[in-house]
């Protein structure tokens, strides 16, 4: 019963379609061409959309409201371009790293193994009274920053080590980082 119903529906669908006469323009006219021609795929169409591009006015004072006027033609899309003489560029950097509120000391150092420049924040209390170890982001090497408990030998910090070598150490908090380009990029010896 269902099969006969399906047959009737298919027959009624195919009988409703209008048949276009197939004209053979050449002897190699194929059934594929007939189908494509029937649904209009063989027709060549050329359409031209004219949306003239208007130049931006260089003189801002003569340009009303610093925008281009829209065209009176309703087919064209109205364009609004804002002209700003005093354009300023703002840069911002955002980190997805979550730092603790206790991390109030920042360090900038270069790994001697892979020459990667890193900025790390640590707790000032841990730096002054405990042990601080930082992991390099480039090679995952561990760097001993401070050891006031004597766990890794003689107690001291990286500042003591650098002072013994005659190198300068800049101190500051995370909120007041006054770094120069040389501080960020490092120095070539």
PyMOL commands that place a pseudoatom at each C-alpha (Angstrom):
pseudoatom trace, name=CA, resn=UNK, resi=1, chain=A, elem=C, hetatm=0, pos=[0.000, 0.000, 0.000]
pseudoatom trace, name=CA, resn=UNK, resi=2, chain=A, elem=C, hetatm=0, pos=[2.790, 2.462, 0.967]
pseudoatom trace, name=CA, resn=UNK, resi=3, chain=A, elem=C, hetatm=0, pos=[4.793, 1.532, -2.128]
pseudoatom trace, name=CA, resn=UNK, resi=4, chain=A, elem=C, hetatm=0, pos=[1.839, 2.293, -4.417]
pseudoatom trace, name=CA, resn=UNK, resi=5, chain=A, elem=C, hetatm=0, pos=[1.336, 5.655, -2.650]
pseudoatom trace, name=CA, resn=UNK, resi=6, chain=A, elem=C, hetatm=0, pos=[4.999, 6.540, -3.175]
pseudoatom trace, name=CA, resn=UNK, resi=7, chain=A, elem=C, hetatm=0, pos=[4.722, 5.593, -6.865]
pseudoatom trace, name=CA, resn=UNK, resi=8, chain=A, elem=C, hetatm=0, pos=[1.737, 7.886, -7.340]
pseudoatom trace, name=CA, resn=UNK, resi=9, chain=A, elem=C, hetatm=0, pos=[3.534, 10.797, -5.671]
pseudoatom trace, name=CA, resn=UNK, resi=10, chain=A, elem=C, hetatm=0, pos=[6.658, 10.358, -7.795]
pseudoatom trace, name=CA, resn=UNK, resi=11, chain=A, elem=C, hetatm=0, pos=[4.612, 10.130, -10.985]
pseudoatom trace, name=CA, resn=UNK, resi=12, chain=A, elem=C, hetatm=0, pos=[2.673, 13.279, -10.089]
pseudoatom trace, name=CA, resn=UNK, resi=13, chain=A, elem=C, hetatm=0, pos=[5.898, 15.169, -9.315]
pseudoatom trace, name=CA, resn=UNK, resi=14, chain=A, elem=C, hetatm=0, pos=[7.510, 14.219, -12.626]
pseudoatom trace, name=CA, resn=UNK, resi=15, chain=A, elem=C, hetatm=0, pos=[4.354, 14.877, -14.639]
pseudoatom trace, name=CA, resn=UNK, resi=16, chain=A, elem=C, hetatm=0, pos=[4.071, 18.465, -13.290]
pseudoatom trace, name=CA, resn=UNK, resi=17, chain=A, elem=C, hetatm=0, pos=[7.492, 19.505, -14.582]
pseudoatom trace, name=CA, resn=UNK, resi=18, chain=A, elem=C, hetatm=0, pos=[7.464, 21.480, -17.797]
pseudoatom trace, name=CA, resn=UNK, resi=19, chain=A, elem=C, hetatm=0, pos=[9.448, 19.880, -20.547]
pseudoatom trace, name=CA, resn=UNK, resi=20, chain=A, elem=C, hetatm=0, pos=[11.605, 22.092, -22.719]
pseudoatom trace, name=CA, resn=UNK, resi=21, chain=A, elem=C, hetatm=0, pos=[12.177, 20.895, -26.243]
pseudoatom trace, name=CA, resn=UNK, resi=22, chain=A, elem=C, hetatm=0, pos=[15.717, 19.766, -26.781]
pseudoatom trace, name=CA, resn=UNK, resi=23, chain=A, elem=C, hetatm=0, pos=[17.192, 21.372, -29.826]
pseudoatom trace, name=CA, resn=UNK, resi=24, chain=A, elem=C, hetatm=0, pos=[20.306, 19.873, -31.179]
pseudoatom trace, name=CA, resn=UNK, resi=25, chain=A, elem=C, hetatm=0, pos=[22.751, 22.556, -32.111]
pseudoatom trace, name=CA, resn=UNK, resi=26, chain=A, elem=C, hetatm=0, pos=[25.386, 20.020, -32.972]
pseudoatom trace, name=CA, resn=UNK, resi=27, chain=A, elem=C, hetatm=0, pos=[25.652, 16.314, -33.471]
pseudoatom trace, name=CA, resn=UNK, resi=28, chain=A, elem=C, hetatm=0, pos=[27.452, 15.760, -30.148]
pseudoatom trace, name=CA, resn=UNK, resi=29, chain=A, elem=C, hetatm=0, pos=[24.608, 17.072, -27.928]
pseudoatom trace, name=CA, resn=UNK, resi=30, chain=A, elem=C, hetatm=0, pos=[24.620, 14.849, -24.842]
pseudoatom trace, name=CA, resn=UNK, resi=31, chain=A, elem=C, hetatm=0, pos=[21.979, 14.103, -22.196]
pseudoatom trace, name=CA, resn=UNK, resi=32, chain=A, elem=C, hetatm=0, pos=[24.139, 15.944, -19.669]
pseudoatom trace, name=CA, resn=UNK, resi=33, chain=A, elem=C, hetatm=0, pos=[24.018, 19.053, -21.820]
pseudoatom trace, name=CA, resn=UNK, resi=34, chain=A, elem=C, hetatm=0, pos=[20.256, 18.669, -22.098]
pseudoatom trace, name=CA, resn=UNK, resi=35, chain=A, elem=C, hetatm=0, pos=[19.879, 18.623, -18.318]
pseudoatom trace, name=CA, resn=UNK, resi=36, chain=A, elem=C, hetatm=0, pos=[22.216, 21.577, -17.850]
pseudoatom trace, name=CA, resn=UNK, resi=37, chain=A, elem=C, hetatm=0, pos=[20.399, 23.510, -20.575]
pseudoatom trace, name=CA, resn=UNK, resi=38, chain=A, elem=C, hetatm=0, pos=[17.003, 22.641, -19.085]
pseudoatom trace, name=CA, resn=UNK, resi=39, chain=A, elem=C, hetatm=0, pos=[17.853, 24.279, -15.763]
pseudoatom trace, name=CA, resn=UNK, resi=40, chain=A, elem=C, hetatm=0, pos=[19.666, 27.242, -17.277]
pseudoatom trace, name=CA, resn=UNK, resi=41, chain=A, elem=C, hetatm=0, pos=[23.237, 26.278, -16.485]
pseudoatom trace, name=CA, resn=UNK, resi=42, chain=A, elem=C, hetatm=0, pos=[24.383, 26.677, -20.098]
pseudoatom trace, name=CA, resn=UNK, resi=43, chain=A, elem=C, hetatm=0, pos=[23.184, 30.251, -20.371]
pseudoatom trace, name=CA, resn=UNK, resi=44, chain=A, elem=C, hetatm=0, pos=[25.864, 32.875, -20.291]
pseudoatom trace, name=CA, resn=UNK, resi=45, chain=A, elem=C, hetatm=0, pos=[25.067, 35.938, -18.257]
pseudoatom trace, name=CA, resn=UNK, resi=46, chain=A, elem=C, hetatm=0, pos=[27.039, 39.102, -17.863]
pseudoatom trace, name=CA, resn=UNK, resi=47, chain=A, elem=C, hetatm=0, pos=[26.051, 41.482, -15.117]
pseudoatom trace, name=CA, resn=UNK, resi=48, chain=A, elem=C, hetatm=0, pos=[27.722, 44.712, -14.234]
pseudoatom trace, name=CA, resn=UNK, resi=49, chain=A, elem=C, hetatm=0, pos=[27.453, 46.288, -10.808]
pseudoatom trace, name=CA, resn=UNK, resi=50, chain=A, elem=C, hetatm=0, pos=[28.502, 49.893, -10.781]
pseudoatom trace, name=CA, resn=UNK, resi=51, chain=A, elem=C, hetatm=0, pos=[29.566, 51.210, -7.403]
pseudoatom trace, name=CA, resn=UNK, resi=52, chain=A, elem=C, hetatm=0, pos=[31.877, 54.119, -8.151]
pseudoatom trace, name=CA, resn=UNK, resi=53, chain=A, elem=C, hetatm=0, pos=[34.646, 54.607, -5.643]
pseudoatom trace, name=CA, resn=UNK, resi=54, chain=A, elem=C, hetatm=0, pos=[34.801, 58.141, -4.367]
pseudoatom trace, name=CA, resn=UNK, resi=55, chain=A, elem=C, hetatm=0, pos=[38.186, 59.489, -3.296]
pseudoatom trace, name=CA, resn=UNK, resi=56, chain=A, elem=C, hetatm=0, pos=[38.600, 60.515, 0.335]
pseudoatom trace, name=CA, resn=UNK, resi=57, chain=A, elem=C, hetatm=0, pos=[38.775, 64.267, 0.680]
pseudoatom trace, name=CA, resn=UNK, resi=58, chain=A, elem=C, hetatm=0, pos=[42.184, 65.360, 1.939]
pseudoatom trace, name=CA, resn=UNK, resi=59, chain=A, elem=C, hetatm=0, pos=[40.927, 68.699, 3.276]
pseudoatom trace, name=CA, resn=UNK, resi=60, chain=A, elem=C, hetatm=0, pos=[38.977, 67.854, 6.431]
pseudoatom trace, name=CA, resn=UNK, resi=61, chain=A, elem=C, hetatm=0, pos=[37.580, 71.384, 6.868]
pseudoatom trace, name=CA, resn=UNK, resi=62, chain=A, elem=C, hetatm=0, pos=[35.835, 71.301, 3.476]
pseudoatom trace, name=CA, resn=UNK, resi=63, chain=A, elem=C, hetatm=0, pos=[34.423, 67.847, 4.085]
pseudoatom trace, name=CA, resn=UNK, resi=64, chain=A, elem=C, hetatm=0, pos=[31.115, 68.040, 5.945]
pseudoatom trace, name=CA, resn=UNK, resi=65, chain=A, elem=C, hetatm=0, pos=[31.116, 66.026, 9.174]
pseudoatom trace, name=CA, resn=UNK, resi=66, chain=A, elem=C, hetatm=0, pos=[34.295, 64.236, 8.094]
pseudoatom trace, name=CA, resn=UNK, resi=67, chain=A, elem=C, hetatm=0, pos=[32.334, 61.713, 6.030]
pseudoatom trace, name=CA, resn=UNK, resi=68, chain=A, elem=C, hetatm=0, pos=[31.609, 61.009, 2.412]
pseudoatom trace, name=CA, resn=UNK, resi=69, chain=A, elem=C, hetatm=0, pos=[28.088, 61.762, 1.230]
pseudoatom trace, name=CA, resn=UNK, resi=70, chain=A, elem=C, hetatm=0, pos=[25.954, 58.853, 0.126]
pseudoatom trace, name=CA, resn=UNK, resi=71, chain=A, elem=C, hetatm=0, pos=[24.901, 58.488, -3.483]
pseudoatom trace, name=CA, resn=UNK, resi=72, chain=A, elem=C, hetatm=0, pos=[21.351, 59.427, -4.541]
pseudoatom trace, name=CA, resn=UNK, resi=73, chain=A, elem=C, hetatm=0, pos=[21.095, 56.091, -6.378]
pseudoatom trace, name=CA, resn=UNK, resi=74, chain=A, elem=C, hetatm=0, pos=[19.187, 53.644, -4.088]
pseudoatom trace, name=CA, resn=UNK, resi=75, chain=A, elem=C, hetatm=0, pos=[21.054, 50.641, -5.544]
pseudoatom trace, name=CA, resn=UNK, resi=76, chain=A, elem=C, hetatm=0, pos=[24.351, 51.895, -4.242]
pseudoatom trace, name=CA, resn=UNK, resi=77, chain=A, elem=C, hetatm=0, pos=[25.352, 51.396, -0.633]
pseudoatom trace, name=CA, resn=UNK, resi=78, chain=A, elem=C, hetatm=0, pos=[25.999, 54.519, 1.408]
pseudoatom trace, name=CA, resn=UNK, resi=79, chain=A, elem=C, hetatm=0, pos=[29.616, 54.705, 2.503]
pseudoatom trace, name=CA, resn=UNK, resi=80, chain=A, elem=C, hetatm=0, pos=[30.853, 56.513, 5.566]
pseudoatom trace, name=CA, resn=UNK, resi=81, chain=A, elem=C, hetatm=0, pos=[34.588, 56.945, 6.044]
pseudoatom trace, name=CA, resn=UNK, resi=82, chain=A, elem=C, hetatm=0, pos=[35.821, 58.869, 9.031]
pseudoatom trace, name=CA, resn=UNK, resi=83, chain=A, elem=C, hetatm=0, pos=[38.885, 61.043, 8.542]
pseudoatom trace, name=CA, resn=UNK, resi=84, chain=A, elem=C, hetatm=0, pos=[40.981, 61.838, 11.592]
pseudoatom trace, name=CA, resn=UNK, resi=85, chain=A, elem=C, hetatm=0, pos=[43.957, 64.189, 11.411]
pseudoatom trace, name=CA, resn=UNK, resi=86, chain=A, elem=C, hetatm=0, pos=[45.347, 63.369, 14.836]
pseudoatom trace, name=CA, resn=UNK, resi=87, chain=A, elem=C, hetatm=0, pos=[45.339, 59.609, 14.704]
pseudoatom trace, name=CA, resn=UNK, resi=88, chain=A, elem=C, hetatm=0, pos=[47.069, 57.998, 17.626]
pseudoatom trace, name=CA, resn=UNK, resi=89, chain=A, elem=C, hetatm=0, pos=[48.123, 54.395, 17.938]
pseudoatom trace, name=CA, resn=UNK, resi=90, chain=A, elem=C, hetatm=0, pos=[47.649, 52.626, 21.224]
pseudoatom trace, name=CA, resn=UNK, resi=91, chain=A, elem=C, hetatm=0, pos=[49.412, 49.412, 22.077]
pseudoatom trace, name=CA, resn=UNK, resi=92, chain=A, elem=C, hetatm=0, pos=[48.487, 47.091, 24.873]
pseudoatom trace, name=CA, resn=UNK, resi=93, chain=A, elem=C, hetatm=0, pos=[49.720, 43.710, 25.967]
pseudoatom trace, name=CA, resn=UNK, resi=94, chain=A, elem=C, hetatm=0, pos=[47.594, 41.260, 27.849]
pseudoatom trace, name=CA, resn=UNK, resi=95, chain=A, elem=C, hetatm=0, pos=[48.806, 38.161, 29.585]
pseudoatom trace, name=CA, resn=UNK, resi=96, chain=A, elem=C, hetatm=0, pos=[46.715, 35.101, 30.270]
pseudoatom trace, name=CA, resn=UNK, resi=97, chain=A, elem=C, hetatm=0, pos=[49.019, 34.148, 33.128]
pseudoatom trace, name=CA, resn=UNK, resi=98, chain=A, elem=C, hetatm=0, pos=[47.468, 34.466, 36.561]
pseudoatom trace, name=CA, resn=UNK, resi=99, chain=A, elem=C, hetatm=0, pos=[49.842, 35.961, 39.090]
pseudoatom trace, name=CA, resn=UNK, resi=100, chain=A, elem=C, hetatm=0, pos=[49.315, 35.912, 42.788]
pseudoatom trace, name=CA, resn=UNK, resi=101, chain=A, elem=C, hetatm=0, pos=[48.624, 39.158, 44.598]
pseudoatom trace, name=CA, resn=UNK, resi=102, chain=A, elem=C, hetatm=0, pos=[51.703, 38.326, 46.682]
pseudoatom trace, name=CA, resn=UNK, resi=103, chain=A, elem=C, hetatm=0, pos=[53.959, 38.494, 43.610]
pseudoatom trace, name=CA, resn=UNK, resi=104, chain=A, elem=C, hetatm=0, pos=[55.202, 42.016, 44.168]
pseudoatom trace, name=CA, resn=UNK, resi=105, chain=A, elem=C, hetatm=0, pos=[58.768, 41.689, 42.849]
pseudoatom trace, name=CA, resn=UNK, resi=106, chain=A, elem=C, hetatm=0, pos=[59.643, 41.413, 39.155]
pseudoatom trace, name=CA, resn=UNK, resi=107, chain=A, elem=C, hetatm=0, pos=[62.859, 40.092, 37.638]
pseudoatom trace, name=CA, resn=UNK, resi=108, chain=A, elem=C, hetatm=0, pos=[64.141, 40.273, 34.076]
pseudoatom trace, name=CA, resn=UNK, resi=109, chain=A, elem=C, hetatm=0, pos=[66.905, 37.821, 33.261]
pseudoatom trace, name=CA, resn=UNK, resi=110, chain=A, elem=C, hetatm=0, pos=[68.537, 35.990, 30.372]
pseudoatom trace, name=CA, resn=UNK, resi=111, chain=A, elem=C, hetatm=0, pos=[68.985, 32.224, 30.469]
pseudoatom trace, name=CA, resn=UNK, resi=112, chain=A, elem=C, hetatm=0, pos=[72.645, 31.388, 29.830]
pseudoatom trace, name=CA, resn=UNK, resi=113, chain=A, elem=C, hetatm=0, pos=[71.684, 27.991, 28.380]
pseudoatom trace, name=CA, resn=UNK, resi=114, chain=A, elem=C, hetatm=0, pos=[69.287, 29.054, 25.597]
pseudoatom trace, name=CA, resn=UNK, resi=115, chain=A, elem=C, hetatm=0, pos=[69.661, 32.885, 25.618]
pseudoatom trace, name=CA, resn=UNK, resi=116, chain=A, elem=C, hetatm=0, pos=[65.915, 33.384, 26.270]
pseudoatom trace, name=CA, resn=UNK, resi=117, chain=A, elem=C, hetatm=0, pos=[64.972, 36.698, 27.891]
pseudoatom trace, name=CA, resn=UNK, resi=118, chain=A, elem=C, hetatm=0, pos=[62.333, 36.205, 30.626]
pseudoatom trace, name=CA, resn=UNK, resi=119, chain=A, elem=C, hetatm=0, pos=[60.358, 38.306, 33.076]
pseudoatom trace, name=CA, resn=UNK, resi=120, chain=A, elem=C, hetatm=0, pos=[59.309, 36.561, 36.289]
pseudoatom trace, name=CA, resn=UNK, resi=121, chain=A, elem=C, hetatm=0, pos=[57.360, 37.832, 39.279]
pseudoatom trace, name=CA, resn=UNK, resi=122, chain=A, elem=C, hetatm=0, pos=[57.974, 36.473, 42.772]
pseudoatom trace, name=CA, resn=UNK, resi=123, chain=A, elem=C, hetatm=0, pos=[56.951, 37.149, 46.335]
pseudoatom trace, name=CA, resn=UNK, resi=124, chain=A, elem=C, hetatm=0, pos=[59.311, 39.682, 47.928]
pseudoatom trace, name=CA, resn=UNK, resi=125, chain=A, elem=C, hetatm=0, pos=[59.222, 37.842, 51.271]
pseudoatom trace, name=CA, resn=UNK, resi=126, chain=A, elem=C, hetatm=0, pos=[60.297, 34.568, 49.638]
pseudoatom trace, name=CA, resn=UNK, resi=127, chain=A, elem=C, hetatm=0, pos=[63.068, 36.378, 47.773]
pseudoatom trace, name=CA, resn=UNK, resi=128, chain=A, elem=C, hetatm=0, pos=[64.432, 38.071, 50.912]
pseudoatom trace, name=CA, resn=UNK, resi=129, chain=A, elem=C, hetatm=0, pos=[63.974, 35.212, 53.438]
pseudoatom trace, name=CA, resn=UNK, resi=130, chain=A, elem=C, hetatm=0, pos=[63.498, 31.953, 51.567]
pseudoatom trace, name=CA, resn=UNK, resi=131, chain=A, elem=C, hetatm=0, pos=[64.282, 30.047, 48.367]
pseudoatom trace, name=CA, resn=UNK, resi=132, chain=A, elem=C, hetatm=0, pos=[63.230, 31.155, 44.858]
pseudoatom trace, name=CA, resn=UNK, resi=133, chain=A, elem=C, hetatm=0, pos=[63.738, 28.987, 41.780]
pseudoatom trace, name=CA, resn=UNK, resi=134, chain=A, elem=C, hetatm=0, pos=[62.574, 30.183, 38.322]
pseudoatom trace, name=CA, resn=UNK, resi=135, chain=A, elem=C, hetatm=0, pos=[61.964, 27.957, 35.306]
pseudoatom trace, name=CA, resn=UNK, resi=136, chain=A, elem=C, hetatm=0, pos=[63.164, 29.181, 31.896]
pseudoatom trace, name=CA, resn=UNK, resi=137, chain=A, elem=C, hetatm=0, pos=[60.385, 29.400, 29.320]
pseudoatom trace, name=CA, resn=UNK, resi=138, chain=A, elem=C, hetatm=0, pos=[62.766, 28.469, 26.495]
pseudoatom trace, name=CA, resn=UNK, resi=139, chain=A, elem=C, hetatm=0, pos=[64.525, 25.339, 27.732]
pseudoatom trace, name=CA, resn=UNK, resi=140, chain=A, elem=C, hetatm=0, pos=[62.689, 24.487, 31.006]
pseudoatom trace, name=CA, resn=UNK, resi=141, chain=A, elem=C, hetatm=0, pos=[65.988, 24.875, 32.867]
pseudoatom trace, name=CA, resn=UNK, resi=142, chain=A, elem=C, hetatm=0, pos=[65.706, 25.780, 36.563]
pseudoatom trace, name=CA, resn=UNK, resi=143, chain=A, elem=C, hetatm=0, pos=[67.525, 28.930, 37.728]
pseudoatom trace, name=CA, resn=UNK, resi=144, chain=A, elem=C, hetatm=0, pos=[68.323, 29.559, 41.385]
pseudoatom trace, name=CA, resn=UNK, resi=145, chain=A, elem=C, hetatm=0, pos=[67.337, 33.148, 42.106]
pseudoatom trace, name=CA, resn=UNK, resi=146, chain=A, elem=C, hetatm=0, pos=[67.605, 33.242, 45.892]
pseudoatom trace, name=CA, resn=UNK, resi=147, chain=A, elem=C, hetatm=0, pos=[68.652, 30.733, 48.572]
pseudoatom trace, name=CA, resn=UNK, resi=148, chain=A, elem=C, hetatm=0, pos=[68.616, 32.306, 52.025]
pseudoatom trace, name=CA, resn=UNK, resi=149, chain=A, elem=C, hetatm=0, pos=[68.080, 28.948, 53.732]
pseudoatom trace, name=CA, resn=UNK, resi=150, chain=A, elem=C, hetatm=0, pos=[71.260, 27.344, 52.410]
pseudoatom trace, name=CA, resn=UNK, resi=151, chain=A, elem=C, hetatm=0, pos=[69.511, 24.479, 50.626]
pseudoatom trace, name=CA, resn=UNK, resi=152, chain=A, elem=C, hetatm=0, pos=[71.757, 24.697, 47.544]
pseudoatom trace, name=CA, resn=UNK, resi=153, chain=A, elem=C, hetatm=0, pos=[75.029, 25.647, 49.190]
pseudoatom trace, name=CA, resn=UNK, resi=154, chain=A, elem=C, hetatm=0, pos=[76.024, 29.027, 50.527]
pseudoatom trace, name=CA, resn=UNK, resi=155, chain=A, elem=C, hetatm=0, pos=[73.059, 31.324, 51.404]
pseudoatom trace, name=CA, resn=UNK, resi=156, chain=A, elem=C, hetatm=0, pos=[72.598, 34.338, 49.126]
pseudoatom trace, name=CA, resn=UNK, resi=157, chain=A, elem=C, hetatm=0, pos=[70.715, 35.705, 46.151]
pseudoatom trace, name=CA, resn=UNK, resi=158, chain=A, elem=C, hetatm=0, pos=[71.311, 36.445, 42.507]
pseudoatom trace, name=CA, resn=UNK, resi=159, chain=A, elem=C, hetatm=0, pos=[71.990, 40.068, 43.475]
pseudoatom trace, name=CA, resn=UNK, resi=160, chain=A, elem=C, hetatm=0, pos=[74.918, 38.988, 45.636]
pseudoatom trace, name=CA, resn=UNK, resi=161, chain=A, elem=C, hetatm=0, pos=[76.273, 36.816, 42.838]
pseudoatom trace, name=CA, resn=UNK, resi=162, chain=A, elem=C, hetatm=0, pos=[75.976, 39.587, 40.217]
pseudoatom trace, name=CA, resn=UNK, resi=163, chain=A, elem=C, hetatm=0, pos=[77.489, 42.188, 42.575]
pseudoatom trace, name=CA, resn=UNK, resi=164, chain=A, elem=C, hetatm=0, pos=[80.519, 39.942, 43.061]
pseudoatom trace, name=CA, resn=UNK, resi=165, chain=A, elem=C, hetatm=0, pos=[80.925, 39.906, 39.251]
pseudoatom trace, name=CA, resn=UNK, resi=166, chain=A, elem=C, hetatm=0, pos=[80.549, 43.691, 39.046]
pseudoatom trace, name=CA, resn=UNK, resi=167, chain=A, elem=C, hetatm=0, pos=[77.166, 43.696, 37.283]
pseudoatom trace, name=CA, resn=UNK, resi=168, chain=A, elem=C, hetatm=0, pos=[74.374, 46.146, 38.059]
pseudoatom trace, name=CA, resn=UNK, resi=169, chain=A, elem=C, hetatm=0, pos=[71.002, 45.019, 39.412]
pseudoatom trace, name=CA, resn=UNK, resi=170, chain=A, elem=C, hetatm=0, pos=[67.913, 47.222, 39.079]
pseudoatom trace, name=CA, resn=UNK, resi=171, chain=A, elem=C, hetatm=0, pos=[65.223, 46.737, 41.713]
pseudoatom trace, name=CA, resn=UNK, resi=172, chain=A, elem=C, hetatm=0, pos=[61.565, 47.669, 41.475]
pseudoatom trace, name=CA, resn=UNK, resi=173, chain=A, elem=C, hetatm=0, pos=[58.025, 46.457, 42.040]
pseudoatom trace, name=CA, resn=UNK, resi=174, chain=A, elem=C, hetatm=0, pos=[55.633, 45.048, 39.459]
pseudoatom trace, name=CA, resn=UNK, resi=175, chain=A, elem=C, hetatm=0, pos=[53.550, 48.240, 39.545]
pseudoatom trace, name=CA, resn=UNK, resi=176, chain=A, elem=C, hetatm=0, pos=[56.502, 50.534, 38.833]
pseudoatom trace, name=CA, resn=UNK, resi=177, chain=A, elem=C, hetatm=0, pos=[58.413, 48.789, 36.072]
pseudoatom trace, name=CA, resn=UNK, resi=178, chain=A, elem=C, hetatm=0, pos=[60.607, 51.476, 34.530]
pseudoatom trace, name=CA, resn=UNK, resi=179, chain=A, elem=C, hetatm=0, pos=[62.421, 49.317, 32.020]
pseudoatom trace, name=CA, resn=UNK, resi=180, chain=A, elem=C, hetatm=0, pos=[64.465, 50.564, 29.114]
pseudoatom trace, name=CA, resn=UNK, resi=181, chain=A, elem=C, hetatm=0, pos=[64.802, 48.808, 25.777]
pseudoatom trace, name=CA, resn=UNK, resi=182, chain=A, elem=C, hetatm=0, pos=[68.227, 47.616, 26.875]
pseudoatom trace, name=CA, resn=UNK, resi=183, chain=A, elem=C, hetatm=0, pos=[66.685, 46.074, 29.999]
pseudoatom trace, name=CA, resn=UNK, resi=184, chain=A, elem=C, hetatm=0, pos=[64.173, 44.145, 27.926]
pseudoatom trace, name=CA, resn=UNK, resi=185, chain=A, elem=C, hetatm=0, pos=[66.474, 43.134, 25.077]
pseudoatom trace, name=CA, resn=UNK, resi=186, chain=A, elem=C, hetatm=0, pos=[69.590, 42.513, 27.160]
pseudoatom trace, name=CA, resn=UNK, resi=187, chain=A, elem=C, hetatm=0, pos=[73.172, 43.577, 26.552]
pseudoatom trace, name=CA, resn=UNK, resi=188, chain=A, elem=C, hetatm=0, pos=[75.731, 41.956, 24.331]
pseudoatom trace, name=CA, resn=UNK, resi=189, chain=A, elem=C, hetatm=0, pos=[79.013, 41.521, 26.215]
for i in range(1, 189): cmd.bond("trace and resi %d" % i, "trace and resi %d" % (i + 1))
show_as sticks, trace
zoom trace
